[in-house]
Amino acid sequence: MTLSLFKEIKKELTDGVSQNGHPFRYGTLATVGVDSIARLRTVVIRGVSEELNITFYTDRRSKKVTHIKENKKVSLLLFNPDKMMQVKIEGVARIHADTVSLNEIWERLSGEAKKDYTTVRPPGSSLKSPEMVQYLTEGNYFCAIDIHPYKIECLKLDKPLCQKIRFSKSIHGWEGEFLVP
């Protein structure tokens, strides 16, 4: 039973990357910096590896990058309302340092998507109006981050029986156990 649910989670995650409009395309990322306050934001899931490492992109000047440098442990929350399925992932975030792979990803981005990583001022800077955002003519602040999960919890809100299961990564692979929902 736990294996079939693990396969379903994996399929939902990969479908989130490959299918337009899939609810797992967007997740809520939580980081905690040195100030010990949880910070939440939505990220676009860009890749899921066979090992379930999850990739998203950001501006390297963003607060999430600062928080990850201060504390690499992060959480990601996803919800599929059609299946009434919530997935919470805890893992270690790793910032891509390989400039060759970053440049390859950058070249595949559309021109419109590239704008997100070329603002003159860092994300979160104040503006007098949205039209005042300025963009670089050369260079970028593109960054890719992978989350390497070590715990995945899934809550299925099925009637009449809700199910909750936790998968923990060990040297033997992923091991599942049912929890009280």
C-alpha positions as CSV (number, residue, x, y, z in Angstrom):
1,M,0.0,0.0,0.0
2,T,2.8,2.5,0.9
3,L,4.6,1.7,-2.4
4,S,1.5,2.5,-4.5
5,L,1.1,5.8,-2.7
6,F,4.8,6.6,-3.1
7,K,4.4,6.0,-6.9
8,E,1.4,8.3,-7.0
9,I,3.3,11.1,-5.3
10,K,6.2,10.7,-7.7
11,K,3.8,10.8,-10.7
12,E,2.1,13.9,-9.3
13,L,5.4,15.6,-8.9
14,T,6.6,14.8,-12.4
15,D,3.2,15.6,-13.9
16,G,3.5,19.0,-12.2
17,V,6.5,19.8,-14.4
18,S,5.3,18.3,-17.6
19,Q,1.5,19.1,-17.7
20,N,0.3,22.7,-18.1
21,G,-2.2,23.6,-15.4
22,H,-1.2,20.8,-13.0
23,P,-1.6,21.9,-9.4
24,F,1.9,20.6,-8.5
25,R,3.5,23.1,-10.9
26,Y,3.5,25.6,-8.0
27,G,4.5,24.9,-4.5
28,T,4.9,26.9,-1.3
29,L,8.5,27.1,-0.2
30,A,9.4,27.7,3.4
31,T,12.8,28.9,4.5
32,V,14.1,30.0,7.9
33,G,17.0,32.4,8.1
34,V,19.0,33.5,11.2
35,D,16.0,35.6,12.4
36,S,14.2,32.3,13.1
37,I,11.0,33.4,11.3
38,A,9.5,31.1,8.7
39,R,9.2,32.8,5.3
40,L,6.8,31.4,2.7
41,R,6.6,32.1,-1.0
42,T,5.3,30.4,-4.1
43,V,7.9,28.8,-6.5
44,V,7.5,27.2,-9.9
45,I,8.7,23.6,-9.9
46,R,11.0,23.3,-13.0
47,G,12.3,19.8,-12.6
48,V,12.0,16.5,-10.7
49,S,14.8,14.0,-10.9
50,E,14.4,10.2,-10.6
51,E,15.7,10.6,-7.0
52,L,12.9,13.2,-6.4
53,N,15.3,16.2,-6.2
54,I,13.1,19.2,-7.0
55,T,14.4,22.2,-9.0
56,F,13.2,25.7,-9.1
57,Y,14.6,29.0,-10.4
58,T,15.1,32.3,-8.7
59,D,17.0,35.6,-8.7
60,R,20.2,35.0,-6.7
61,R,19.7,38.3,-4.9
62,S,16.4,37.1,-3.4
63,K,15.8,36.6,0.3
64,K,15.2,32.9,-0.2
65,V,18.8,32.5,-1.4
66,T,20.1,34.4,1.6
67,H,17.9,32.2,3.9
68,I,19.2,29.0,2.2
69,K,22.8,30.1,2.7
70,E,22.0,30.7,6.4
71,N,19.9,27.4,6.8
72,K,19.8,24.8,4.1
73,K,16.8,23.0,5.5
74,V,13.6,23.9,3.7
75,S,10.0,22.7,3.3
76,L,7.8,22.6,0.2
77,L,4.1,22.3,0.3
78,L,1.9,21.2,-2.6
79,F,-1.8,20.6,-2.9
80,N,-3.9,19.0,-5.6
81,P,-7.6,20.0,-4.9
82,D,-8.9,17.6,-7.5
83,K,-7.4,14.6,-5.7
84,M,-7.6,16.3,-2.2
85,M,-4.0,15.4,-1.8
86,Q,-1.4,17.4,0.1
87,V,2.3,16.7,-0.1
88,K,4.8,18.2,2.3
89,I,8.5,17.7,1.5
90,E,11.3,18.4,3.9
91,G,14.8,18.6,2.4
92,V,18.2,20.2,2.0
93,A,18.4,23.0,-0.6
94,R,21.5,23.2,-2.8
95,I,22.3,26.3,-4.9
96,H,23.6,25.3,-8.4
97,A,27.2,26.4,-8.6
98,D,28.0,24.9,-12.1
99,T,28.0,27.8,-14.4
100,V,27.9,25.6,-17.5
101,S,24.6,23.9,-16.5
102,L,23.2,27.3,-15.4
103,N,24.1,28.8,-18.8
104,E,22.4,25.8,-20.6
105,I,19.2,26.3,-18.6
106,W,19.4,30.1,-19.2
107,E,19.6,29.6,-23.0
108,R,16.4,27.5,-22.9
109,L,14.4,30.2,-21.1
110,S,12.1,32.4,-23.2
111,G,12.9,36.1,-23.5
112,E,9.9,37.0,-21.3
113,A,11.0,34.5,-18.6
114,K,14.6,35.9,-18.6
115,K,13.2,39.3,-17.5
116,D,12.5,37.9,-14.1
117,Y,16.3,37.5,-13.5
118,T,17.5,40.8,-15.1
119,T,16.0,43.6,-12.9
120,V,18.5,46.3,-12.0
121,R,17.3,46.3,-8.4
122,P,17.0,43.2,-6.3
123,P,13.6,41.5,-5.7
124,G,11.7,43.1,-2.8
125,S,13.1,46.6,-3.5
126,S,10.6,49.4,-3.2
127,L,9.2,51.2,-6.3
128,K,7.0,54.2,-6.8
129,S,5.1,52.3,-9.4
130,P,5.3,48.9,-11.2
131,E,6.2,50.6,-14.5
132,M,9.4,51.8,-13.0
133,V,11.1,48.4,-13.0
134,Q,14.4,48.7,-15.0
135,Y,16.2,45.8,-16.6
136,L,19.8,45.1,-17.4
137,T,20.9,45.1,-21.0
138,E,23.6,42.6,-20.3
139,G,24.1,39.9,-17.6
140,N,21.6,38.3,-15.2
141,Y,21.0,37.1,-11.7
142,F,19.7,33.7,-12.7
143,C,20.0,31.0,-10.1
144,A,18.7,27.4,-9.9
145,I,18.1,25.6,-6.6
146,D,17.6,21.9,-6.0
147,I,15.8,20.5,-2.9
148,H,17.1,17.1,-1.9
149,P,14.3,15.6,0.1
150,Y,14.7,13.4,3.2
151,K,11.1,13.3,4.3
152,I,7.8,13.4,2.4
153,E,4.4,13.4,4.1
154,C,1.2,12.8,2.1
155,L,-2.3,13.5,3.4
156,K,-5.2,12.2,1.3
157,L,-8.5,13.6,2.3
158,D,-10.6,10.7,1.1
159,K,-14.1,10.0,2.4
160,P,-14.8,8.0,4.5
161,L,-11.2,7.3,5.3
162,C,-8.5,9.9,5.3
163,Q,-4.9,8.7,5.0
164,K,-1.6,10.1,6.1
165,I,1.7,8.6,5.4
166,R,5.3,9.6,6.0
167,F,8.2,8.5,3.8
168,S,11.7,8.9,5.2
169,K,14.8,8.4,3.2
170,S,17.3,6.0,4.6
171,I,20.4,4.1,3.3
172,H,18.0,1.5,2.0
173,G,15.8,4.0,0.0
174,W,12.4,5.4,0.9
175,E,10.6,3.8,3.8
176,G,6.9,4.5,4.5
177,E,4.7,4.4,7.6
178,F,1.1,5.3,8.1
179,L,0.2,8.2,10.5
180,V,-2.9,9.3,12.2
181,P,-4.4,11.9,9.9
